[in-house]
Amino acid sequence: MSPPLPSQKTPDKNASRSHSVELNLREVHQLFNSMDPSPFNERDLDDDAEEFIVSWAQEYPTDEELTLRIHLERWPPENPSVTILEGIHNHFASRARLNRLEFKRLMKQGQFSLLVGLPFLVVCLLITRTLLLRQGGAWAGVTRESLTIAGWVAMWRPMQIYLYDWWPIRRRGAIYTKLSQIPIEVIPSSVTP
């Protein structure tokens, strides 16, 4: 195979791809929660709009570029682009902060569960090894097995937290952080990009 000519471009396997999320709205008000009395740029997003944006953002790897294109059917008298951009960025920055708090709480819960579960496991194993090891009979065997199982069941919650529960929280946090900085294009519906 011959090397590429200087004028040819070789595809970069590490180059990030760009994707866009398209959102069609009749008017700006559909994007924001109508029950929130804050100014638009500080309002929460409408639940359906947030779910739509997040679900599409989850479809792509977090290291790939993503653009949000909002198509507005009814263009207001004042250009809504800045309000929409600030509102979406503020909303997802707030979600990212809450996600970090949720992660910290989960790690504290894991620590507490470990501080409870580990000593309980040690006590159960010590009892089975010291008090019941030389005991014969069915009841001693059942008690030994029951204490061993109880000790390991006490370790179930910290193991679940540290092995599995934190992954989705971190992934969601990465998505919220990405969406808090996402490039946004606001386009009148009659205009095609």
C-alpha positions in Angstrom: 0.0 0.0 0.0 1.4 3.3 -1.0 1.6 6.3 1.4 -1.0 9.0 1.0 -0.2 11.9 -1.3 0.3 15.2 0.4 -3.0 16.5 -0.9 -5.0 13.5 0.4 -6.4 13.5 3.9 -6.2 10.4 6.0 -9.1 9.9 8.3 -8.1 10.5 12.0 -9.5 7.7 14.1 -9.2 10.0 17.2 -11.1 12.9 15.6 -14.3 13.5 17.3 -17.6 13.4 15.4 -20.2 16.1 15.5 -23.9 15.4 16.1 -26.9 17.6 16.5 -30.1 17.3 18.5 -33.1 18.9 16.7 -36.0 20.3 18.7 -39.1 21.7 17.1 -41.2 24.2 19.1 -44.1 26.3 18.3 -43.0 29.1 20.7 -40.2 29.7 23.2 -42.6 29.2 26.2 -42.8 25.4 25.3 -39.2 25.1 26.3 -39.5 26.3 29.9 -41.5 25.1 32.9 -44.6 27.3 33.0 -45.0 26.9 36.7 -41.6 28.4 37.5 -42.0 32.1 38.3 -38.3 32.9 37.6 -37.1 34.9 34.6 -36.7 32.7 31.4 -32.9 32.5 31.6 -33.2 31.1 35.2 -36.2 28.9 34.7 -36.2 25.1 34.8 -36.8 23.5 31.4 -40.1 21.8 30.7 -39.9 18.2 31.8 -40.6 16.9 28.3 -38.1 19.2 26.7 -35.4 18.2 29.2 -36.1 14.5 28.8 -36.0 14.8 25.0 -32.7 16.7 25.1 -31.0 14.4 27.6 -32.3 11.2 25.9 -30.8 12.3 22.6 -27.5 13.4 24.3 -27.2 9.9 25.9 -27.2 8.4 22.4 -23.8 9.8 21.7 -20.4 9.3 23.4 -19.7 12.2 25.8 -16.4 13.0 24.0 -18.1 13.7 20.7 -19.3 17.2 19.8 -23.0 17.9 20.1 -25.1 20.9 19.0 -28.6 21.7 19.9 -30.7 23.1 17.1 -34.1 24.6 18.2 -36.5 25.3 15.4 -39.1 27.9 16.4 -42.4 28.1 14.5 -43.4 31.5 16.0 -40.5 33.9 16.2 -41.0 36.5 18.9 -40.5 40.2 18.4 -37.1 40.1 20.2 -34.5 37.6 19.2 -34.8 34.7 21.8 -31.4 33.1 21.1 -29.6 34.6 24.1 -32.5 33.9 26.5 -32.7 30.3 25.3 -28.9 29.7 25.4 -28.7 31.1 29.0 -31.8 29.2 30.1 -30.6 25.9 28.8 -27.0 26.4 30.0 -28.2 27.5 33.5 -30.6 24.6 33.8 -28.1 21.9 33.0 -25.3 23.6 35.1 -27.8 23.4 38.0 -28.5 19.7 37.2 -24.8 19.0 37.1 -24.3 20.6 40.5 -27.2 18.5 41.9 -25.7 15.4 40.3 -22.4 16.0 42.0 -24.2 16.3 45.4 -26.1 13.1 44.6 -22.8 11.3 43.9 -21.2 12.6 47.2 -24.3 11.4 49.1 -24.0 8.0 47.5 -20.3 7.7 48.4 -21.1 8.7 52.0 -23.9 6.1 52.1 -21.4 3.6 50.8 -18.9 4.5 53.5 -21.6 4.3 56.2 -22.8 0.9 54.8 -19.3 -0.3 54.7 -18.7 0.8 58.3 -21.8 -1.1 59.4 -21.4 -4.2 57.1 -17.7 -4.9 57.5 -17.7 -5.2 61.4 -21.0 -7.2 61.2 -19.3 -9.6 58.8 -16.2 -9.9 61.0 -18.4 -10.6 64.1 -20.4 -13.2 62.2 -17.3 -15.0 60.9 -15.6 -14.8 64.3 -18.7 -16.4 66.0 -18.8 -19.2 63.4 -15.0 -19.8 63.7 -14.7 -19.6 67.5 -17.9 -20.6 69.1 -19.5 -22.9 66.6 -16.5 -24.5 64.8 -16.3 -27.5 67.2 -20.1 -27.8 67.7 -21.6 -30.8 65.9 -25.1 -31.4 64.8 -27.6 -30.0 62.4 -28.5 -26.9 64.4 -24.8 -25.8 64.8 -24.3 -26.3 61.0 -27.4 -24.3 60.2 -26.4 -21.5 62.6 -22.8 -21.4 61.1 -24.2 -21.2 57.6 -26.8 -18.6 58.6 -24.3 -16.3 60.3 -21.9 -16.6 57.3 -24.8 -15.7 54.9 -26.0 -12.9 57.2 -22.5 -11.4 57.3 -22.1 -11.4 53.6 -25.6 -10.0 53.1 -24.6 -7.1 55.3 -21.9 -6.4 52.7 -24.3 -6.4 49.8 -25.2 -2.7 49.9 -21.7 -1.3 50.1 -20.6 -3.7 47.3 -23.6 -2.6 45.2 -22.8 1.1 45.7 -19.0 0.8 45.0 -19.3 -1.7 42.1 -22.5 -0.6 40.3 -24.6 2.3 41.6 -22.1 5.1 40.9 -21.7 4.5 37.2 -25.1 5.8 36.0 -24.8 8.9 38.2 -21.4 9.8 36.8 -22.6 9.2 33.3 -25.6 11.4 33.8 -23.4 14.1 35.4 -21.1 14.0 32.4 -24.1 14.5 30.1 -25.4 17.4 32.3 -22.0 19.1 32.2 -21.8 18.7 28.5 -25.3 20.1 28.0 -24.4 23.1 30.3 -21.9 24.2 27.6 -23.6 22.8 24.4 -23.6 25.1 21.4 -27.2 26.1 20.6 -28.6 27.4 17.4 -32.1 28.9 17.4 -33.6 28.9 13.9 -37.0 30.1 12.6 -38.8 27.0 11.3 -39.1 28.4 7.8 -35.3 28.6 7.5 -33.5 25.3 6.8 -29.8 25.2 7.9 
